[in-house]
Amino acid sequence: MDEIQEFRAAVLKILLEAKDKKGEPRFTESDAKRLLAELRDDEIKDGLPFNTPEDVAEVLLEV
């Protein structure tokens, strides 16, 4: 697995672990994957030196 795919997998894991106020999952797996798919590989590559998977997941969770 390359660096971008590893990064995507880490962000996906965080999204799937996110809970709402009731303790329910915020996203289904398909919804989380769809949200993550909005990020292009070149965007992830450009941000790798500056962003952690947690940073990216936090931004996506605000959407």
N, C-alpha and C positions, 0 to 999 in steps of 0.2 A: 504494500500500500504506500502510495507516495504521500508527501507532506500535506498537500491540499486535501486529499481524501481522509487522512488522519484527522486533520483539523475539522473537516465537515462532520466526521463521526463523533468527535468530541462535542461539537456544538449540538448535534442531534441528541446526544445522550442528555445534555443539560436541558434541552427543550422538553424532552420526554419525561424528565424528572420534575419539571416545574408543576406546581400545584396552585389552584386558585384559593380564594379565601375559605372555601368549604373543605379544602383538602383533596379536591378532585383534580385529576390531571387537566392541565390547561389545553393540551393538544392531543389529538389522536396521532398515531404514527404517520398516517398519510398527510394530515394537516401540517405536522412539524416538517416533514420532508418537502412539502410544497412551499412552505415558508423559506426553508433553507435553500431551495432551488432558485429563489430569487437572487441569490448572491452568485455572481459569475466567478469562475475560477481565477480570472485575472484580478478581480477585486480582492479575493482572499489572499492571493499571492502578494499583492502590493501591501496588504495590511499585516502580513505575518510578522514583520519585525516590530510592530507597534501594538498589536491586539492579541489578547488571549482568547481562547474559545469562550471563556466566561464573559469577556467584554462584548463579543459579537452576539452571544445568546441574550445578553441583557438588552441590547439594542433591539433584537428581534422580538423579545418579550414585550417591549413597549409598543409594538405595532398593533 
